[in-house]
Amino acid sequence: MFYREAGQFKSSYQADGQIFPIRQDRIGIALLLVLAFVVMPWIATPYIFSAILIPFLIFALAALGLNILTGYAGQLSLGTAAFMAVGAFASYNFVLRIPGIPLLLAFILGGLCAAMVGIAFGLPSLRIRGFYLAASTLATQFFVVWALTKIQWFTNYSSSGVITAQKMQILGYEFASPVSKYLLVLAIVSVMALLAKNMVRSNVGRSWMAVRDMDVAAEVIGIRLMRTKLLAFAVSSFYCGVAGALYAYAYLGTVEPEAYSLDLSFRILFMVIIGGLGSILGSFLGSAFIVLLPVVLNVLAHAMSMPTSVASNLELMVFGSLIIFFLIVEPHGLARLWQIAKEKLRLWPFPH
């Protein structure tokens, strides 16, 4: 079959350590990037950009951040939306209070603010784990939303608490149309996804996975638990903070605490579970699944003339059923199914 590594020899350590060592993977990624950057802006409609592609990319980035913490480092978190809110409000205030600051720098600083909050609320992970750590991060969600609601300085003393995000302008070019917003979000997500892919292959990523599999043994072999866990919280929160800023500026157009509710945290957790824990690809697959599923269900509900009460709850019922299905049948999610398919392609047409 066409997906085989036979005959692809590596003559140096650098060649063997490439981020995509198999030629077919490099070709596939290149074609995917060409499709996303060149083809989609010509064939997609403004509705597809605004309602599907932009939220898909933003949620994929947030799911990637959660996957770094939960899938690779083994630290369960239910406060993803809180870190997104910190990144969004911090970016808004940086742009508001520092005249002339570049927008991308504001996004980075917003992500760093989210990272600092993640480190602060990641300190309990040094003593507790599992369900108790999840409860601790859940407190993060409620505290951050409460602080953003009650401390009016964050919302520039807005009476309603809902503020309009500033215009996205970089080097004199304003990203106002759905196509331009999509290309900006796509560029940021692509760079950060490649950085995450490299990170999990490095010593840092191996330390995270060692702590995830058995933290006592990891500490015995010399891995510093405090630094490793807090670094995972910091990197994860940074990714979520940048995703939150993009969510406010490129998707919603407003910055409001209620947009980063507990429901959003659970939705991103569902993306990680369905897509696959400990997988960069799984974050994108899970995001695509969760974003496209409501669209498909709405089309089916209208086609089958379902009652409004059934149609409104159909999405929640399907979500719950899929979570149970993947936890029982394939705990590693859609990414594992893709991996199995590639293994079968390597051996086809021979039995496996």
N, C-alpha and C positions, 0 to 999 in steps of 0.2 A: 504493500500500500504506500501512498505518497508520504505518510507520516512515519518515517523511520530515520534513525540516526546513522545507519550503516554507511560507512565511507566518510563520515565527518570526523576527521582526526584533529586533535588539538596539539600544537607544537610548543605551546608556552603556557605558563601558569595563568597569565592574564587572559588568554583565549579560553582556558578552561573555566575561569571564574567570571565569565560574562553574565550579565543579568538575564539574557536569553541565549543559552549555549546552543540550542538546536536551531538550525537554519530555518526550518518551517515556522517556528515560533516567531523569529525575527521578521519573516515575510508577513506572517499573519498580523502582527502588531503594526507593521508599517501600513498594510492595507487598511486596517481598522482606523488608524490615524488619518489616512488620506480620506476615507469615507466620512469621518467625523468633521475634519477641518475643511475639506474641499467640496465634497458631494452634498452633504446635508444642508449647508447654507443655500444651495440652489434648489433643492427639491422639497424641503420642508416648509410648512406654512407657519405664519406667526403663532397660531394656536398651538401647534406641535412644539414650537420652541418654548412658549410661555407655560404651557400646562403639562408638558411631558419631559422634554429634554433637559431644561434648566433644573427643575426639581429633582430629576433623576441624578444628575451630576452632583448636586449639592448634598442630597441624601447619601449618595455613594461616598462622598468625602467624610461625612459625619459617621457613617457606618465603618469606614476605614479607621477612623480614630478610635471608635469603640472596639473594633476588632484588634487593634494593637494592644489595648488594655486587657480585654477579656479573652480574645482568642490566642494571643501570643504570650501575654504575661500571666493569664489565669486569674485576673482580679475582676470580679463581677461588679458592674456599675449600673445604676439606674438613674444617674444624673447627667446623661448626655445633653439633654435639652438645656440644662442649667449652664453648662460650659459654652454651649452655642449662644445663649443669651448674653453671657459675659463678653464673648467676642464681638457680638453685634453692638452692644451698648458702648463698649470700650472704643470700638472703631468709630462710632457715631460721635462720641465726645472728643476723640482725638481730632477728627476733621472739624468739629465745631469750634474747639477752643485753641487750636494751633493753626493759624491762617497759613495757607499755602502748603500744608503737609501733603506729600504724595499719597494718593489713595491706597496704593499697594502697601506703602509703609504703614498706613493706618490699619490695614488688615493684619499685617504682621504683628504690630504692637497689640492689636486686639487679641490675636492668638496668644501672644506672650502673657497678657493679663489673664486669659483663661488658663494658661499653663500654671501661673502662680496660684490661682484659686484651686486648680487640680492638685497641686502639691500640698496645699494647706489641708484639703479634705482627703488627701491620700494618706496622711499620717496615720489614721486608724488602721490602715492595711498592715502596719508593722506589728500589730498585736492581735487583730481579728481577721477572719477570713470567711469565705462562703456567704451564707445567708446574712450573717451579722454585718459583713462588709457591704452587702447590697443595701441593708437598712441604713447604714451610715451614709452611703452615697445618695440614698433617697432623701435624707435630711438636707443634702446639698441642694437638691431640686427645690424644696420648699423654702429654704433660707434665701437662695438667690432670687427667686421670684418675689418673695416678700420684700427683700431689700430694694429691688428695682422698682417695686410698686410704692413703697413708703418713703424712700429717700428721693425727693423730687429733683435733686440736682442731676441725677442720671438722665432724667427725661427732660432736662432744661426747663423745669417748672411748668410742664404742660398740664393743663387742668384735666384733660381726658386720659393722659398717660400714653396716648398714641401720637407718635411724631413721624413726620415724613423724612425718609432717608435722603441725604444729600445726593446730588447728581453724581454719577460715576464718570469722572473725567481724569484721563491719564495722558500726560504729554500734550495737552491741548485738545485731545479727541474725546468727545462725549459719547459714552456708551448708553444710548437711549433706546435704540430699536431692539426688538427681541433677538435679531440675528447677532448684533454686536455684543449683547449681554451673554448670549450663548457661547460665542467664541472666547470671550474673556473668562467665563467660568470654566470652559473646556480646557483652556490653556493652564489655568491655575490648578485644576484637578489633575491634569495629566502630569504636570511637574511634581506635584506632591505625591501622587501615586507611585511614580518612579523612585522618588526619594524613599518612600516607605518600603518599596520592594528591595532596594539596596540595604536599608537599615535592618530589616529582619534577616538578611543574609549575613550580616556582620557579627562581630563579637557581642554587640549590644543585643541583637535579636536572639542569638544563641543563649545569652544569659537570661533573657525573658522566658524563653521556652524551658530552660532548666528550672527556673523558679516555678513555672506553671506545673511542670510534671512532678517535682518533689523538691520543695523549698529547703527542707532539712539537708538533703543530699547536696543541693546546690551550695548551701552555706559551708558544708564540710569541704568541698573542693575549692573553696576560696572565693566564691561569688558573694559580694556584699549585698545582703538583702535590702537594706534601707535604700541604698543608692539605686539599685535595680528597680525596685517597686516604684519609688518616687519618680524616677526617670520615665517609667511607663506611664504614670499618671500625667506627667508634664507633657510628653509627646502626644498622648491621646487627647488631652485637653486642648493643646495647641491646634491640632487638626480640627477638633470640634469647634473651637473658637473661630477659625477661619471659615468653616462651613456656616456657622451662625451669621457671620458678617455677610457672606454671599447670599444667605437666605433672606436677610433683611434688605440688602441693596439690589440684588439682581432678580429676586423672585417676588417678595411681598411689596417692596417699595416703602414699607413703613417699619419702624422700630417700636415694638410694644412687648411688654412682659408676657401677656396672655398668649402670644404666638409660640412661646417656648414652654408649653405645658408638659405635665407628666405624660400625657398621651403621646406627645412627640418622642419622648424618651423610650417609651415602650415600642413605638413603631420602628425606631432605629434598631432596638434590640431584636425585634422580629426580623429585620433585614439581615442581621448578622447570623441569626439562627438558621433562617431559610437559605441564605447564601452559602454559609459555611464558616465555622469558627477557625481561626488561624489561617485565613486565606485572603490575599489581596483581591484575587478575582472574585471570591465569594461576596465581598462587599458590593461590587458592582452588580453581580447577578441578583443578589438579594434586593438591592435598591430598584433594579429594573422590574423585578417581580412585584414588589409592593406598589410601585408607582403605576404600573400597567394594569394590575389586577382590578382596581376600582373602575378603570375605564372599560375593561372587558365586561365586568359585572353589570355596569350601567347599560351597556349595549344589550346584553342578554335580558336584563329586566324589562327594558322597553320592547324588545322583540317578542318576549313571552307574555307581555301584558300582565306582569306581576302586580299585586296590590302594593300600595305605597309602603305600608307597614312592613311587608316582607322585604321589599327592595332596600329599604333604609337599613335593615339589620343584616342583610345578606352578606355584606362585606365583613362584618364582625364575625359572623358564623364561619365564613370561609377561612378567615385569618386563624381563628382558634383551631379549626380542623387541620389546617396545614401545619401549624406549630406541632400539634400532637403527632401528625403523620411523619414529619421529618425527624422528630425526636425518637420515634420508634423505629422507623424503616431505615432512615439514613441520617444519623446524627451529625454528619459532616456536611450536610446540605448539598446545594446544587453544584458547588465546586468539586465535591467528591464524585458526583455523577459525570461531570466533564472529565475528570481525571481517569475514571474507569473507561470512558469512551475513547480517550487517547491511548490507553493501554491496549484496548481491543484493536484499534487501528494499527498499532505496531505489529500485531500478530496475524491480522487478517490476511488470507482466508483460513488460517489454521484455527482449530478449536482452542478455547481458553477456559 
